Amino acid sequence: MYKCHSNSNRSNPFLLLQEILMRFGQMYLAMCQPMSSHRKVMEDIMRCRTEAMGKGYREYCSRCQETHVFYHGCGNRFCPNCRWNQKKAWCREMMKRLPKCSYSLYSLIIPTELHAVFYSNQKVMYGLLRKSGAEAIMEYAKDVRFLGGLPVVLGLLQTWNNRLDYHPHCHFIVSNGGCAHSGYGEWVNPRNRKHWIPTKQVMFRAKEIFLKHLWKERPDLYPMVNKIMQKRHWKYDCQPYGDFGVDHATNLKKLVRYVKRDALAGHRIISIDDVNVSIRYKDSSGQYVTERINAVTYIQKYMWHVLPKNFHQAESYGLAHSSKSRQLKKVRQQFESKCRNGGGVIDAWQNSEPVNDETSMSNNLSSRCGRCGSQTLKSNREFFENPFVRRQPYFSYTPRAPDIPPLN
């Protein structure tokens, strides 16, 4: 049995998934016969940071006195290693764009009876779920009884729970305030409420908008989905996010990282044996549970959460939309000037010392050795590429006719 320890590199989810695919990937392809996009994800994860990529760079370290070879990543957004870098870049971009005000987290969860329909029509149903929730929130935001302005709305889709089961739901980051419709750049605060969103009304309105758009785009699915939605209600939740007494920038950073979290976490995998993968997760009561899952089933669960082509997990609405960039910039500048003049806890993120230009320039021209950690110059790197290695497939498989694998 192979055990995973938190202090070792084996707790890296990328290395764990790579080992699981190496040992059980061919068995998964033979038993489940997944679609071509899932096979491509498996191939990219197996090639990532290995000789099979066929390109990388050589770097000489003066401390080790050796030339080390590093291979490039695959760049696939579902590879845990490459997704980590993409996630950090996205979080930095959101911290620059969004105003540093208080936010609430609104969640919409569909009933389990709709899971099979959603999985068989992923691109349409995922898009309608996120779009209907955002439109319902912005409709109530126009009402003066609730807000009377245009809030910042950021919708993010997630399709998993702690056990990696198929569990599609949407999280919406909504600002507790908005830009007034009457004046350009004027900020409107909610009236004596922790969050201004009428949670139950938004849920019912989102269902109506969802069915209206579904009738236009997929009328063949409308009767079945409408019959299920008449019997079962969607679940919803809304709460102000963050700790009181902490600046809004810190709360926003935690919230952005929370909604952009990955489906695969290395600390959940305890051990890998010849047949099963042992995982540890929190149940609905908050208690830790240890469970053994068949390795092929574990790979299948991970592939359930591969999104369709050209479908992005996050989408901006309201004041965060690209068409409202001027208003958003002015609102963000108002909050920044307020923080600079306030002198309280909230402006701690503004009081950081400026970085020396010489130090920043030297950091851009240097890097860390991957073996000993000493500082080396990037100019010493020697890049290489072998296009013939990339063409060689890692797995052998036979094509399958259906586009969507069955959801068990």
C-alpha positions, 0 to 999 in steps of 0.5 A: 500500500502506498501512503501519502504524507502531508509533509512530502511532495506526494501530497501534491494533488498533481503527483497523486492524480498522475500516479493514479492514472499511471496505474489505473488509467488503461483499466479506466479506458477499457471499462468506461470508454470515455469521450475524446475530451476526457481522454485528452485531459488524461493524456495531458496530465500524464505528459505534464512536467515529464519527458513526454512533453518534448520541450523544456529548458536546461539551467545551470546552477552555480551552487549545485554545479550541475545542469538541471533539465525542467520540462514545461507544463501541459497548460490544460485547465483541468490539470491540477498542476497547471490549474494552480498557476491559472487560479493564482493569476485569476485571483490576482486579476479579480483583486485588481478589478473588484472594489474593496467593499463587503460581499455576500455569497449566494448559492443555487443548488439544483435537485438531484432529479435534474443531475442526469439531464444536466450531465447529458446537456452540459454546455446549455444547462450550465450556462442557463443555470448561471445566467438565470441566477445572475439575472434574478439577482440584478432584477431585485437589485434595481428595486429601491426597496432592496438596493436601487443600484447595479451591484458587482455580480460574479457567477462561478459554476461548481460540479462537485462536493467533498466526495467528488460526486456530481453536484452542480451548483452556482456560487454568486459573489454579490457586492453589498451595495451598487452603482446608482442608476441616477448618477455616474459612479455614485455608490448606494449602500443597502438599508440596515441589512447584512445582505440585501438579497431576498434569498427565496424570491431570487430562487423562485425568479431564477427558476422562472428565468431558467424555464423561459430560456430553456423553452427558447433554446431546448424546447425538447427538454422543457416538458421533462425539466418543467415537470421535475421543477414543479415537484422539487424546489431548488436549494439556496443559501446566502450569507455575508462572507468574511470576518468582522473587524478585518479589512474588506480586501482580506475578506475578498481575497478569501472569498475569491479563493474559496469559489475558485477552489479545485475539485481535487485536493491532495490532502483528501487522499490518504493511501493508494493500494492495488485496487482502491483509493482511500480519501478523507472528507467532511460530511454534512455534519462537519465530521471527518469521514474516511472512505475507500473508493475503487481507483477506476471509479475515482478517475471516473468521478474526476472526469465528471467535472471536466467542463465542455469546450469553450465553457468557462467556470466564471462569468462577470455580470452587472457592474463587473461586466466588461461593458461597465469598466468605466463605472467599475474603475471609478467606484474602485478609485472611490473605495481606495481613496476612502481607505487611504483617508480613513486610517483604520483597519480597512486601509491596511492593504493600502499601507504596504511599502513600495517595492524598490525598482532595483529589487523588482528588476533583479527578481524579474531577471532571476529565478530559483533552482528547482533542486537546491533553491538557490537564486539563478539567472533566467538568462542562463536557460537553454530552451529545447523542443522535440515535436516528435515526442509530443505526437506519441500517445500515452494510452492505447484506446479504441474510439467510442460512438457516444459523446457523453459517458453515462452518469452512474 
